Structure formats: structure tokens, C-alpha cells
Amino acid sequence: MERFEEARRWLLQALRDLKAAGDSAEAGNYEWASFQAQQSAGKAVKALLHGLGIGAWGHSLVELLGLLTDQGAEEVMVYTRELDRHYIPSRYPNSYESGYPGMYYDAETAGRAIKYCGVIIDWVKARLERLGLKL
């Protein structure tokens, strides 16, 4: 498959995942919204990697962005660190001494995760457009 088409596929799913994160937050499922925002940002970053012809595996945004230092990734690194913090604790009760993830997440946390994901997606879109990908 042509690299721009693969990039487009990943970006389109990232956008759907971001919408799903907003839907989850609206429903009060803040932990799930935070996880979905992390996943959405990961798919967006993978879209850029595919657009550049670089294969990408894994779920750590920090590590994926580490492959993009020549793309100015430091601009969004602070957001990726925040989002990566939601990869495991948002889903697994044993991440906490007691309770379950839903007890530790709120609208503010989910809102921040969704906002940061949007920043990363915009950053990715700008770079894909510079590569010549029509969005």
C-alpha cells in the first residue's frame, strides 16, 4: 500500500478515536476517555511515521515521537508525556492501591487529555500536509 494512503488510514482512525474520547467524557467515563485520547494520539503519530515511510510499533507516544526529532517533535513532547500516563492506569485496577480506575479520573483530567490529543493531531496534520498529503 502506498505510504500516503496508509498515513491517511491511520489519521482517519485517530480522528474517530478522538471523537470517541469526547463521547466517553460526555458520558462520564473519564478514565476511558483519557485512554482513548492516548490511543488516538498514538494513531496520529503513526500516521506521520507511515507518511515518512517509517514503520511504527508500540504504544508509547514518547518513544514514537523519539523517531521524529527531525520533525520538531519537542513541540508536542510535553503533551505526549501526559497522555502516556493514561495508557495503563486508566484501565487496570491494580494500578492503584485500592479502588478502580474510574475513581481516580474526572472531567478535568479527561478534558486535558482530549485537548492534548487535539494538539498532537493538529501537529501531525501540519507535517503530513507539508509532505504533500491531501487531507
C-alpha positions, 0 to 999 in steps of 0.5 A, spaced: 500 500 500 502 506 498 505 510 504 500 516 503 494 512 503 496 508 509 498 515 513 491 517 511 488 510 514 491 511 520 489 519 521 482 517 519 482 512 525 485 517 530 480 522 528 474 517 530 478 515 536 478 522 538 471 523 537 470 517 541 474 520 547 469 526 547 463 521 547 466 517 553 467 524 557 460 526 555 458 520 558 462 520 564 467 515 563 473 519 564 478 514 565 476 511 558 476 517 555 483 519 557 485 512 554 482 513 548 485 520 547 492 516 548 490 511 543 488 516 538 494 520 539 498 514 538 494 513 531 496 520 529 503 519 530 503 513 526 500 516 521 506 521 520 511 515 521 507 511 515 507 518 511 515 518 512 515 511 510 517 509 517 514 503 520 511 504 527 510 499 533 508 500 540 504 504 544 508 509 547 507 516 544 514 518 547 518 513 544 514 514 537 515 521 537 523 519 539 523 517 531 521 524 529 526 529 532 527 531 525 520 533 525 520 538 531 517 533 535 519 537 542 513 541 540 508 536 542 513 532 547 510 535 553 503 533 551 505 526 549 508 525 556 501 526 559 497 522 555 502 516 556 500 516 563 493 514 561 495 508 557 495 503 563 492 506 569 486 508 566 484 501 565 487 496 570 485 496 577 491 494 580 494 500 578 492 503 584 492 501 591 485 500 592 479 502 588 478 502 580 480 506 575 474 510 574 475 513 581 481 516 580 479 520 573 474 526 572 472 531 567 478 535 568 483 530 567 479 527 561 478 534 558 486 535 558 487 529 555 482 530 549 485 537 548 492 534 548 490 529 543 487 535 539 494 538 539 498 532 537 493 531 531 493 538 529 501 537 529 501 531 525 496 534 520 501 540 519 507 535 517 503 530 513 500 536 509 507 539 508 509 532 505 504 533 500 498 529 503 491 531 501 487 531 507 
